[in-house]
Amino acid sequence: MGCTGCKTNIDLDRPAMLGTYDWMSDLPDTTNETDIVEIRFKGTRKEFFRNEERIPLKRDELVVVSCSPGHDVGAVSLTGKLAELQFKRKVKKPDRYEWHKVYRKATPADVIKWEEAKARENKVMIRARQIANELNLDMKIGDVEFRGDNNKAIFFYIADDRVDFRELIKQYAREFSIKIEMKQIGARQEAGRIGGIGSCGRALCCSTWRTDFTSVTSDAAIKQGLSPNAEKMAGRCGKLKCCLTYELDHYLEALEDFPNELLAIETDKGLARHFKTDILQKKIWYSYSQSDGGRVFVLDLEDVKKFLNMNKRGQKPSFEGYTEPEAKKENMMNVGELDKKFFTEASPVKKRNKPRRRPQGPRSQVILKPKV
């Protein structure tokens, strides 16, 4: 398999995707400043350990670490000052964190035993799902992770309600002859463990860098003026995309300058209704009805406030100087309107000339004469 302390060349569930950018790589070595080491295991699971014996470790090296009970094998992801900073960022209550230590660099015997344990995971997961179905439990076994000593496995499951799996654990222990640990995860955690590519073309945020999963509501999309299309707002996990919250603070800050309600403006040429808002650029689209020509106007936020105040005083402003070309109206429609137009308006189908059929008369009867 390789010499002691060699780098891992086996699948740790896309290790490059789960890596952390070392922005301190060009700075002096800080390994001796702290004994905190971040170790990567299967999926998105990462834990912090103490390197009490000051073993010289490098990134992606396989090491044997202590766990309760037994030991496990993982790959080094961070060391030195960067590992300490990552610990402070991820762990909310560091005084209650249960520390374990790094035993040694993984030997070829440790790696062989670890590979044997990992080879059992897929078969055990399939059989575990069958047992859960036989017991009629409303749950889903999402993943199975074996410890490096091949004596214990973690069963990750998804369930909407509380599940009584006492009998399930007994059957698992009898079937697989290992120690069982059940761990409930959500749909986002499952997507993070499995991984995938999002609609943006990049790897999922939950499987690359996100450490916590805050609740995302549909109000976040509405505040940003995004399409209410549920299919486009949902991620690979079926929930609302995590990225909906990335720019929400900027939109909420910009919305503080807007009126609570954008009313229709009564002008000298008719009633202009609001139909689109660019929150960041603070521009608002108004348009007349089709009876008035359907003209489109782009107004600044300050002008809209001024025109609304004029309406309160009984005055009717003019939109002269704000007219947009009629051809640009299609590009200024709401995303939801464009989606609706795209999916509802069918492209014209050319009619094909059907071949004419000859009128069918009465079928001629064929009389068979007996042979003489």
C-alpha positions as CSV (number, residue, x, y, z in Angstrom):
1,M,0.0,0.0,0.0
2,G,2.9,2.3,0.6
3,C,5.3,3.4,3.3
4,T,4.3,4.8,6.7
5,G,2.9,8.3,6.5
6,C,2.3,8.3,2.8
7,K,-0.4,10.5,1.3
8,T,-3.8,9.0,0.7
9,N,-4.5,8.0,-2.9
10,I,-7.9,6.4,-2.2
11,D,-11.3,8.0,-2.3
12,L,-12.2,10.0,0.7
13,D,-15.4,11.2,-0.9
14,R,-13.9,13.8,-3.2
15,P,-11.1,15.1,-0.9
16,A,-10.2,17.9,-3.2
17,M,-13.8,19.2,-3.0
18,L,-13.7,19.1,0.8
19,G,-10.4,20.8,1.1
20,T,-9.7,24.2,2.7
21,Y,-7.7,26.9,0.9
22,D,-4.5,27.5,2.9
23,W,-4.1,31.2,2.7
24,M,-1.2,31.0,5.1
25,S,0.9,28.8,2.9
26,D,3.4,31.6,1.9
27,L,3.9,32.6,5.6
28,P,6.4,31.0,8.0
29,D,5.5,27.6,9.3
30,T,3.1,27.8,12.3
31,T,2.9,24.0,13.0
32,N,4.7,24.3,16.3
33,E,2.6,27.2,17.6
34,T,-0.4,24.9,18.3
35,D,-1.1,21.2,18.6
36,I,-4.6,21.4,17.1
37,V,-5.0,19.3,13.9
38,E,-8.1,19.1,11.7
39,I,-8.8,15.6,10.4
40,R,-11.1,14.8,7.5
41,F,-13.2,11.6,7.4
42,K,-15.8,10.3,5.0
43,G,-18.2,12.9,3.5
44,T,-18.2,16.3,5.1
45,R,-17.3,15.1,8.6
46,K,-14.3,16.9,10.0
47,E,-13.1,16.8,13.6
48,F,-10.3,18.4,15.6
49,F,-7.7,16.5,17.6
50,R,-4.7,17.2,19.8
51,N,-1.2,16.3,18.4
52,E,0.2,16.0,21.9
53,E,3.3,14.1,20.8
54,R,4.1,16.8,18.2
55,I,4.2,14.3,15.3
56,P,5.4,16.1,12.1
57,L,2.3,16.0,10.0
58,K,1.6,17.2,6.5
59,R,-1.6,17.8,4.6
60,D,-3.4,14.7,3.2
61,E,-1.4,12.3,5.3
62,L,-3.3,9.4,6.8
63,V,-3.2,9.3,10.6
64,V,-4.7,7.0,13.3
65,V,-6.7,9.0,15.9
66,S,-8.4,8.0,19.1
67,C,-12.2,7.8,19.4
68,S,-14.7,6.5,21.8
69,P,-14.3,3.6,21.7
70,G,-11.5,2.3,19.6
71,H,-9.6,4.2,16.9
72,D,-10.3,5.7,13.5
73,V,-8.3,6.6,10.4
74,G,-8.5,10.0,8.6
75,A,-6.6,12.4,6.5
76,V,-5.0,15.6,7.8
77,S,-6.7,18.6,6.3
78,L,-5.3,21.5,8.4
79,T,-2.4,22.0,10.8
80,G,-0.9,24.9,12.7
81,K,-2.4,28.4,13.1
82,L,-5.0,27.8,10.4
83,A,-6.3,24.8,12.2
84,E,-6.7,26.8,15.4
85,L,-8.5,29.6,13.6
86,Q,-10.8,27.0,11.9
87,F,-11.5,25.5,15.4
88,K,-12.6,28.9,16.8
89,R,-14.8,29.5,13.8
90,K,-16.6,26.1,13.7
91,V,-16.9,25.2,17.4
92,K,-19.4,27.4,19.2
93,K,-18.6,26.2,22.7
94,P,-14.8,25.3,22.8
95,D,-14.8,24.7,26.6
96,R,-17.2,21.8,26.1
97,Y,-15.4,20.2,23.2
98,E,-14.4,16.6,23.8
99,W,-10.8,16.3,22.7
100,H,-9.1,13.2,21.4
101,K,-5.5,12.8,20.4
102,V,-3.5,11.7,17.3
103,Y,-1.9,8.3,17.9
104,R,0.5,8.0,15.0
105,K,0.8,8.1,11.3
106,A,-1.1,5.3,9.6
107,T,1.0,2.2,8.9
108,P,0.3,-0.1,5.9
109,A,-1.5,-2.5,8.2
110,D,-3.8,0.3,9.5
111,V,-4.6,1.3,5.9
112,I,-5.4,-2.2,4.8
113,K,-7.8,-2.7,7.8
114,W,-9.4,0.7,7.1
115,E,-9.9,-0.2,3.4
116,E,-11.6,-3.5,4.4
117,A,-14.0,-1.6,6.6
118,K,-14.8,0.9,3.9
119,A,-15.5,-1.9,1.5
120,R,-18.3,-3.1,3.7
121,E,-20.2,0.2,3.7
122,N,-22.2,-0.1,0.5
123,K,-23.4,-3.6,1.2
124,V,-24.3,-2.8,4.8
125,M,-26.2,0.3,3.8
126,I,-28.3,-1.7,1.3
127,R,-29.1,-4.4,3.9
128,A,-29.8,-1.8,6.5
129,R,-32.4,-0.2,4.3
130,Q,-34.0,-3.6,3.8
131,I,-34.2,-4.2,7.5
132,A,-35.7,-0.8,8.2
133,N,-38.4,-1.5,5.5
134,E,-39.2,-4.9,7.0
135,L,-39.9,-3.2,10.4
136,N,-42.1,-0.5,8.6
137,L,-40.1,2.4,10.0
138,D,-40.7,5.8,8.5
139,M,-37.0,6.6,8.0
140,K,-34.3,6.5,5.4
141,I,-30.8,5.3,5.8
142,G,-28.8,7.9,4.0
143,D,-25.2,6.7,4.5
144,V,-23.1,4.3,6.6
145,E,-19.6,5.1,7.8
146,F,-17.3,2.5,9.4
147,R,-14.6,3.3,11.8
148,G,-11.0,2.5,10.9
149,D,-10.9,-0.4,13.3
150,N,-13.8,-2.1,11.7
151,N,-15.6,-2.5,15.0
152,K,-18.2,0.3,14.9
153,A,-20.3,2.0,12.2
154,I,-22.4,5.2,12.2
155,F,-25.7,4.9,10.4
156,F,-26.9,8.3,9.2
157,Y,-30.7,8.4,8.7
158,I,-33.4,10.9,7.7
159,A,-36.8,11.0,9.4
160,D,-39.5,13.6,9.6
161,D,-40.9,12.4,12.9
162,R,-39.4,10.7,15.9
163,V,-38.5,7.0,15.2
164,D,-38.3,4.2,17.8
165,F,-35.4,2.2,16.4
166,R,-34.5,0.1,19.5
167,E,-35.5,-3.1,17.7
168,L,-33.7,-1.9,14.6
169,I,-30.4,-1.5,16.5
170,K,-30.7,-5.0,17.9
171,Q,-31.2,-6.4,14.4
172,Y,-28.3,-4.4,13.1
173,A,-25.9,-5.6,15.8
174,R,-27.0,-9.2,15.3
175,E,-26.7,-8.9,11.5
176,F,-23.4,-7.0,11.2
177,S,-21.7,-8.0,14.4
178,I,-20.5,-4.4,15.1
179,K,-21.3,-1.6,17.5
180,I,-24.1,0.7,16.2
181,E,-24.5,4.5,16.4
182,M,-27.5,6.1,14.9
183,K,-27.2,9.8,13.8
184,Q,-30.1,11.8,12.4
185,I,-29.3,14.3,9.7
186,G,-31.4,16.6,7.5
187,A,-31.9,16.9,3.8
188,R,-29.1,19.5,3.6
189,Q,-26.7,17.4,5.5
190,E,-27.4,14.4,3.3
191,A,-26.8,16.5,0.2
192,G,-23.5,17.7,1.8
193,R,-22.4,14.1,2.4
194,I,-23.3,12.9,-1.1
195,G,-22.1,16.0,-3.0
196,G,-23.1,17.2,-6.4
197,I,-23.2,20.1,-8.8
198,G,-25.6,23.0,-8.4
199,S,-27.5,25.0,-11.0
200,C,-24.6,27.5,-10.9
201,G,-22.2,24.8,-12.3
202,R,-20.1,24.7,-9.1
203,A,-19.9,22.1,-6.4
204,L,-22.5,22.3,-3.7
205,C,-21.8,24.8,-0.9
206,C,-22.9,22.3,1.7
207,S,-20.3,19.8,0.6
208,T,-17.4,22.3,0.2
209,W,-17.3,25.1,2.8
210,R,-20.6,25.6,4.7
211,T,-20.4,24.5,8.3
212,D,-23.9,25.4,9.5
213,F,-27.3,25.2,7.9
214,T,-29.5,28.2,8.7
215,S,-33.2,28.0,7.8
216,V,-34.0,29.6,4.4
217,T,-37.5,30.9,3.9
218,S,-39.3,32.0,0.7
219,D,-39.3,35.5,2.1
220,A,-35.6,35.7,1.3
221,A,-36.4,35.3,-2.4
222,I,-39.3,37.7,-2.3
223,K,-37.1,40.4,-0.7
224,Q,-34.6,40.1,-3.5
225,G,-37.2,40.3,-6.3
226,L,-36.4,36.8,-7.5
227,S,-38.8,34.5,-9.3
228,P,-41.3,32.6,-7.0
229,N,-40.7,29.5,-9.2
230,A,-40.2,26.8,-6.6
231,E,-38.3,24.5,-9.0
232,K,-35.7,27.1,-9.7
233,M,-35.3,28.2,-6.0
234,A,-34.9,24.6,-4.8
235,G,-31.4,23.0,-4.5
236,R,-30.3,19.4,-5.0
237,C,-31.7,18.6,-1.5
238,G,-35.2,19.7,-2.4
239,K,-35.0,22.7,0.0
240,L,-34.6,26.3,-0.8
241,K,-31.0,27.1,-1.9
242,C,-28.6,28.2,0.8
243,C,-27.2,30.9,-1.6
244,L,-30.5,32.8,-1.2
245,T,-29.1,34.2,2.0
246,Y,-25.7,35.3,0.8
247,E,-26.8,38.7,-0.5
248,L,-30.0,39.1,1.5
249,D,-28.4,41.6,4.0
250,H,-27.5,44.0,1.1
251,Y,-31.0,43.9,-0.2
252,L,-32.6,44.4,3.2
253,E,-30.3,47.4,3.7
254,A,-31.2,48.8,0.3
255,L,-34.9,48.3,0.9
256,E,-34.8,50.6,3.9
257,D,-34.8,53.6,1.4
258,F,-37.9,52.3,-0.4
259,P,-41.5,53.1,0.7
260,N,-43.4,50.4,2.4
261,E,-45.7,50.0,-0.6
262,L,-45.1,51.1,-4.2
263,L,-48.4,52.5,-5.2
264,A,-49.6,53.3,-8.7
265,I,-48.8,56.9,-9.8
266,E,-51.6,59.0,-11.3
267,T,-50.0,61.1,-14.1
268,D,-51.3,63.6,-16.6
269,K,-51.8,60.9,-19.2
270,G,-53.3,58.2,-17.0
271,L,-52.6,55.7,-14.2
272,A,-49.1,54.2,-14.3
273,R,-48.7,50.9,-12.4
274,H,-45.5,49.5,-10.9
275,F,-44.4,46.1,-12.3
276,K,-40.6,45.8,-11.6
277,T,-38.0,47.0,-9.1
278,D,-34.2,47.0,-9.3
279,I,-33.4,47.2,-5.6
280,L,-29.6,47.6,-5.8
281,Q,-29.7,50.3,-8.5
282,K,-32.8,51.9,-6.9
283,K,-34.7,52.1,-10.2
284,I,-38.4,51.3,-10.6
285,W,-40.3,50.4,-13.7
286,Y,-43.8,51.8,-14.3
287,S,-46.0,51.2,-17.3
288,Y,-49.4,52.4,-18.6
289,S,-52.1,50.0,-19.4
290,Q,-52.5,48.7,-23.0
291,S,-55.3,51.2,-23.6
292,D,-52.8,54.0,-23.0
293,G,-50.2,52.5,-25.3
294,G,-48.5,50.3,-22.8
295,R,-45.5,52.6,-22.6
296,V,-42.7,51.8,-20.1
297,F,-40.9,54.2,-17.8
298,V,-37.8,53.8,-15.7
299,L,-37.8,56.1,-12.6
300,D,-35.3,56.7,-9.9
301,L,-36.3,56.1,-6.4
302,E,-36.2,59.7,-5.4
303,D,-38.4,60.7,-8.4
304,V,-40.9,58.0,-7.3
305,K,-41.1,59.5,-3.8
306,K,-41.5,62.9,-5.3
307,F,-44.3,61.8,-7.6
308,L,-46.2,60.0,-4.8
309,N,-46.0,63.1,-2.6
310,M,-47.4,65.1,-5.6
311,N,-50.3,62.7,-5.8
312,K,-51.0,63.2,-2.2
313,R,-51.3,66.9,-2.8
314,G,-53.7,66.3,-5.7
315,Q,-51.1,67.0,-8.5
316,K,-50.5,64.8,-11.5
317,P,-46.8,64.6,-12.6
318,S,-45.6,64.0,-16.1
319,F,-43.3,61.1,-17.2
320,E,-41.7,63.1,-20.0
321,G,-38.0,62.3,-20.2
322,Y,-38.3,58.9,-18.6
323,T,-39.7,57.0,-21.6
324,E,-38.0,53.7,-22.5
325,P,-38.1,52.3,-26.0
326,E,-41.0,49.9,-26.6
327,A,-38.7,47.1,-27.8
328,K,-37.0,47.0,-24.3
329,K,-40.2,46.1,-22.5
330,E,-39.7,42.4,-23.1
331,N,-36.3,42.5,-21.5
332,M,-37.6,44.4,-18.5
333,M,-40.3,41.9,-17.6
334,N,-40.2,40.0,-14.3
335,V,-38.4,36.7,-14.3
336,G,-41.6,35.0,-13.3
337,E,-43.4,36.6,-16.2
338,L,-40.7,35.5,-18.6
339,D,-40.9,31.9,-17.3
340,K,-44.7,31.9,-17.7
341,K,-44.4,33.3,-21.2
342,F,-41.7,30.8,-22.2
343,F,-43.6,27.8,-20.9
344,T,-47.1,28.7,-21.9
345,E,-46.7,30.1,-25.4
346,A,-46.1,27.2,-27.8
347,S,-44.2,27.7,-30.9
348,P,-46.3,27.8,-34.1
349,V,-46.5,24.4,-35.7
350,K,-46.5,24.2,-39.5
351,K,-49.6,22.4,-40.9
352,R,-48.8,19.6,-43.1
353,N,-51.0,18.8,-46.1
354,K,-52.6,15.5,-45.5
355,P,-52.9,13.2,-48.5
356,R,-56.4,13.1,-49.9
357,R,-58.2,9.8,-49.5
358,R,-60.3,8.4,-52.2
359,P,-63.9,7.9,-51.3
360,Q,-64.5,4.4,-50.4
361,G,-67.5,2.7,-52.1
362,P,-69.0,-0.6,-51.3
363,R,-66.5,-3.4,-51.1
364,S,-66.7,-5.8,-54.0
365,Q,-67.6,-9.4,-53.1
366,V,-65.3,-12.1,-54.3
367,I,-67.1,-15.4,-55.1
368,L,-65.1,-18.5,-55.0
369,K,-66.3,-21.1,-57.5
370,P,-65.8,-24.7,-56.5
371,K,-63.3,-26.6,-58.6
372,V,-64.8,-29.0,-61.1
